[in-house]
Amino acid sequence: MDEDLGAAGDVTSNALVPPDALGSGELVAKEQLVLAGLEAFTRVFHYVDPEVKVEHLQRDGTELKPKAVAAKVSGRLRSLLAAERTALNIVQRMSGIATLSQQARTAVRGSKLQVLDTRKTAPGMRGLSKEAVRLGGASNHRFGLFDGILIKDNHIAAVGGSIREALRRAQANAPRLVKIEIEVTNLEQLVEAIEGGADVVMLDNMDDEQIRKAVEITAGRVPLEVSGGVALERLPRLAKLGVDFVSMGSLTHSARAMDLSLEIATTRSSKGAKASRKRRG
């Protein structure tokens, strides 16, 4: 809201709308989607004006059909107009992530494969993005660099290119009980990672045949995670190959904003005039 209001506030609404004018609005789904972000939606309005009333008619994680009303807002018209864009931006983005996450989870249903997100989130939106992933039925990987060890190619290069040395240093210096995951790009590195004591091995940008061989080599000794540009249509094949996890950056960096609108109507103005307006997402 600080970004949107700046120092001058909503100069358009302040110029056109009397300070005592009241209004109400409905958050409406314009397409089928998984709803996410109602709590953040509510907090935006309360940040602008604690007296705005927000009524939830649906629950986060619910699949909505077109024309379904998810929430209602009422209060000072200036406040509703000032908050609507930021509130919509959040719920549209989170609903997009939740909807895509549900599609991914559905694609692997009936298998052991678990769909994970990544750290590829918009700056400042990680907590909300990862909440939306969970609401869609997928799972969270690390929240940040602080809560898990994931040794990637640049880390391996930083210790001279040795898988074994990277694992040795991690095991010697990592906090207790923290699992150590390492990224490999070929089957030789996979063998090194298993022999070096990795807790989880990430198979980066491997094709289906390489992954099939990796599952055979591993023989259940460590969990395997597939990563690298995985699209929805590939998920059923990966589920059949027998890997444990698939991480998809697209869940949070490529999900499109879903189409919701906030339709606001004036309920009373200082002159008693009646008017209405509509804002579409």
C-alpha positions, 0 to 999 in steps of 0.5 A: 500500500505504501508503494501504491499510495505514496506520499499524496495518497489516492488523489483521484478518489480524494478529489471525486469522492466525499469523505463520508460516502459509503460503499460496498463491493463483491469479490467475484471469480470470472473463471474457474480457479482455486481461491487463495489469498483471502486473509491477505486481501482482508489485511490490505483493506484493514491496513487502509481503514480498520473500520472496513468490513470484510466478509468471507463467503468462501474459504481459501483452497476452495475451487470456485466456478465463474460468477462465484462470490468469494467475499464482500467488503463495505465501508468508506468508499474512499478506503475501498477504492484505495485498497482495491488494486493491491488487494486484487493483485494479491488474491489474483496472483495467489489464486493463480499459484494455487490453481497451477499447484492443484493442476500439478498435484492432480497430474501425479495423483495415485503415485508417491511423487510429491510436487515441490515449489522452489525459491523462485518467487517474486521479491517480498511475496515468498510467504504468500506464494508458498502459502498458495502452493499449499492451498493448491495441494502441492508442497513447500521446499525450502523457505530460504537459504536458512532452513536447509542445505542444497548444494548446487553446481556453483557450490560444487565449483566453489570447492574445486568441482568435487561432489565428495568434498562438497558433501564432506564440508557440509557434513562437517559444518552443517547444523545438526539434523539438517538434511543435506541435498546435492544437485547432480547432472549425470549418473557418475555424479549420482554415484559419488553423491550416494557414496558420499552420504547425501540425504537427498539427490537432485537430478538436474535437467535429466531426460526420462531415460537418464532418470530411469537409470538413476532410479535403478542405480539408487535402488531406494538408498536415497530419495531422488528429486527431479528438477529443471524446467518440468512442465505439467504434461511431463508429470505423469511420466515422472510419476511412473519412473519412481522418483520421490520429488519433483520441484517446479519453479513454474508454480511461483514464477510462471503462474498467471494471475487468475481473473477475479474482479472487485465490483464496488457500488456506492451505498450513500454519499454526502448528498444522498445521491445513488451511484454505482461503478465496476472495477474489473480485475 
